[in-house]
Amino acid sequence: MGSFAGDTLGERIRNHFGHREHLYGVLLDEIGHDWAAGGVCRELLAGWESAPAQQLPQLRLLAGLFRVVLRGEAPALAAFYPCLGGTRAAQEAWPVALPVLKAYAEELRSALTETPQTNEPGRTLALLVALSAAVRRTGLHRVRLLEPGASGGLGLHVDRYRFHGDGWSWGPADSPLVVKDCGAEGFEPTPFEIVDRRGCDVNPVDASTPSGADYLRSFVWPFHVERHTRLAGALEVARRHPVQLDREGASTWVSRMLAAPPEPGVLTVIWHSVTRIYWPPEETRAMEAAVERARSRMPLAHIALEHLWDGSTPDADAGQLPQIELDGIRLGIAGHHGPPVHLDT
């Protein structure tokens, strides 16, 4: 991935990947050139010229375009999307994509207000690792799982997914989602029971519905076919087991959820993944403060899979993998989308 750096929005968009090796690399390179030339992309992105790096308007635009494709309204463009079976060369995509950008300009301008909803189910591997450590530490096997920034709530189904690692396996054998190549040699999952699960998001998505499922699909890069396979399995789990998601900001929701302790013998777990780059720093600090205030009232664990970069500077830690944290202590690192995990020794 590129540095996101540049003097103009067009340059920052072109530098997002900094190459033309896949569909989005080609499209962002062309979108950046079109913006510089005063084309339709200049109109689409008007008002985003000074947007903070973590807002990523270019990815919002591509997700909006993907939703048009998923609805079946741009079949010629779908031929470039590998996750939909497309096999056309990415280098040929721009002349096909440009008319779609023009035809759906109003919808795509609106799509720029939609914060990326990655909600990658493979990241629950990090939750499994840290939750096992928390259960061993506390001796409490019954868990109340709370996820701020939950998007569609796919991260709340960790006990309903199957994981295969280096010398270990865990989870229901008949799960629709099998997370492969998890790594973590020597890891031994600890049994636990989730007795309550709930999440929040400022824009929650009902992943159990076809429209909600397509919305989440639109944020997964179309050439990441394995990620789309994982997402399809997670969406089937969500269809079978809808979860409660509240429309609320992270810090106020966490404060409200932690206002009263659960029943005795239950470990409360606050869990989030790849949220800090999207949340304002003050929101992250307020949420963490709410967790700390609650520790005296209940057994509590704070689990995160997060990059060190908080989005405050475009280039900070751009190449680093996210780290798995349990109560602020690093347990290891994971891939950007979950597997593989490398545990600290």
N, C-alpha and C positions, 0 to 999 in steps of 0.2 A: 504494500500500500504506500502511496505517496505521502507527502508531508502536510497536505492541505494548505500549504503556504502560497502566497502570491499577493501582488499589489491590488489586483482587481478580483471581483467575484469570478469572472471567467477563468482567470489563471488558477484560482483556488479549486474550481471544479475540475479543470484539466489535471491538476496535480493530485487529486484525490487518490487515484491509482497510479497515475504517471506512466501508463502503458496502454496498449491496445490489444492485450493478450486474451481478453474475454469480452463478452457482450457489454457489460457495464463499463469496462475500460474504454471500449470504442464509443459508446453512447456519451459518456462524460467528456471525452476528448472532443467530440463533435458538438456537444451542447456548449462547452466552453468557447469553441470557435464561433458558434452561432451567436452566443451572447456578445462576443467582442465585435461581431459584424452587424449588430443591431437587428438580428433576426427575431423569430417568434420567442426564443428563449430569453431574450432581453425583456420582452413583455411579460412572460410567465414569471420571471424572477424579480420583477420590479418590487423594490422595498426590502429586498434581502441582501443588498450590496454590503452592508456592514454587520450582517448577522454573526453572532458568536460562533466559533468553530464547532462547538458541540451540538448546535442546532441542525447541522448537516442538511440544508435545503436540497442539495443535489440528490441525496438518498430519498428524501420525501417525494421529490419529483419522479424518480424512477419507480417508487412504490405505487404512486398514483397511476403511472403508465401501465404497470404490471396489472393493476386491478382492471383496467380496460381490457387487457389481453385475457385475463381470467374469465371475464364475462363473455368471452367469445366474440367481441365486437371488433377485433383487429386480427383476423385469422392469418393474414400475410405476415404480420409481425410475430405471431405465435410460433412460426416456423424457425425463429431464432432462439427460442426458449427451451433449453435442453430438458428441464424438468417437465415440460409438456410434450416431450418427444420430438422437439424441433432439432433439426440437424443442419440448417443453413449456416454458412460461415459468418461469424460475428462481424467481420470486416465489411460485409455487404448490408448491414442492418440500417445504417443511417438514412438512406433514401426511402426506406420503408417506414421508419419511425417518424420522420419529420412530418408527413401528412397527418399522422395520428396526433402528434403534439398540437398541430394547428387545429384539428377538428375538435379536440377535447380541451381546448385552452382554458375554458372557464372551470371545468372540473379539476384540471391539474393545478390551477392557481389555488383552488380550495384545498387540494391535497397537501399543499405546502404548510398548512396549519396543523397537520396531523403528525404528532411526534412518533418517530419510529417505534414500532411495537415488535421488537425482536423475539422476546419470549421463547428463546431456544430451549426445547425440552431436554436436550443433551446436557445442559448445564446442571440438571438435577444430580448428575454424577458428583459434583462438588458438594451438594447438599448431603448426599448419602455418606460421603467420606466424613464430613464435619459432624453430621448428626450422630454417626456411630461413635465418634470421639466424645461427643457431649453426653450420650447415653452411658458410655462406660465411666465417664468422670462422675456423673451424678448418681448412677445406679437407678435412674428413673427411665422406665421403658415405655411409659404412656406419654404421648406427645400431643400438645396443642401447637399446630403449625400455622404461623401467621406470615403472610407475604405482602409487604408494601411494594407498590410498583408492579403488581402481578399481571397486568395486561389481561390476557385471557385465562389466567390461572393455571396454565400448564405446569408450572413449577410446583404446584401443590399436590401433584399426583406421584411423588417419588416412589411410594410404596406400591404403586400399580404398574410400574415399569420394570423391565428385565434388563440387567446389566451383565456384560461379559468382560472381565478384565484379565490381567496377566496372572493366571493360576487361580482365579476365583470367579464365581457367578453368584447372582443374587436377584431375587424378585420372582413374581409369578411366571411360571414356564409358558403360560398361554397368553401373556400380555401382548396386545397389539403393537407395542413399542419395544423393540430390542435395541439397546444402546451397545454397540460393539466397540472393540478396540479401546477399552477403558484404561488399560495400563494399570498403574498402581500396584506393582508387584509387592507381595507381602501383605496387602490389605485384607482385613477380615471384617466384613460387615457385621454389625451388632444388631440383633433383633430388636424391633420396636413396633409399637402400635400407634397409629395416628388416630386419636379419639375426637379431634376437632380440627377443621382446616378452613381457612378463610383468608381472603385477600382484599386489596384495595388498589385503585388506580384512578387517576384524574379522568381517564377515558377508558373504562373497562370494556372489554370485548366479550361477547357471549360466544365462546368457542364451540358451543354445542350446536350452533345454527350454521347453515350453509354460508350465509353472508359473513358471519363472524370468522368462519374458517378461512374464507377467501381473503378477508382483510389481513389475517395473520400471515397467510401464504405470501401476500404481496410484499412483505418486508424481508423475505428470505431470498437471497440472490438466486436467480433462476438456473445458474450453472452449478450450484451446489446441490447436486441431485441427491446425495446421501442425506443432506439436511432436510430436503423435502420428503424423503422417505420416512425419516424420523418424525417429522411434523405430522405426516398423515397418520402414523400410529398414535401419536399423542392426541390428535384431534378425535380419533375414534374413542380413546379413553375418556376424553372430555364429553363426548356425546353420551356415553354410557353413565358417566358420573358427574353431572353438573355441580359446580361449587359456587358458594356465595361470594360475590365480589361487590364491594361497596365503592361508590363513586366519591372519592375523598382523597385529599393529599396525604402523603406518607406520614408526616410528623403528627398531624392532628389525629389521624386514624390510629397510629401506634399508641399515642397517649390514651385514646379512648379504649382501645382493646386491653391495655395494661392497667386500666383504672382499678380493676378488681382481679384478684388471683383466681386461677382455675381451682377445681376440686383438688383435695390433697393427693399427692403422689403423681401429679402431672407436670411434666417439663414443658414450659412455654418456650417456643423457638421462633425468633424473628429471623426471617430469611429473605435475602434479595440478591439479585444477580445482574451485573452490568447496568446499574441504575445511576451511579454517581456521575457519569458523564452527561446524563440528561437532567438530573436534578440540580437546581441552584445550590451552591455550597451552603447557604444558610438553611435550606431545607434538610440537607444531609445532617448538619450539625444539630438541628432541632430534633430530628428523629433519633439520633444517637443519644441525645440528652434524655429523651423520654425513656429509652431503654435503660439507661443508667439509673434513673430515678426509681424504676420499678424493681430493681434487683433485690432490694430489702424486703419486698412484699411477696416474692415467689421465686421458685427455681427457674432460672432463665438462661437461655443461650442465644447469642447473636451470631448468626452464620451469614457469611457474604462471599460471593465470588465477584471480585471487582478489580478493575485496572487501577494502577496507582494514579493515572491521569484523571484529574477531576474536571477536565474540559476548560480550565482557565487559560491555558496557552495552547496554540494549535499543535506544536511539535512535541510537547512534553510526553516522554515515555511512549511514543507512538509505536515502537516495535515490541513493547513488552507484553508478555502474556498475563492474563488476570491471575490473581492469587486467591487461594482458598483461605478464609479467615474464620477462626472461632474465637469470639470475644477479643478480637483485635490481634490474636496470635496467628501468624501464618503457619498453615499446615502443609502447603505445597503450592504448585501451580497447575493450571488446567489449560486446555486449548481454548481458543476464542469462543468456540461453540460447545465446549464441554470436554469430550475425550480428545487426547489421552490425559490422564492425571499423572503428575510426577510428585511423589510425596517427599517432604523434607525428612532427613534422617536424624 
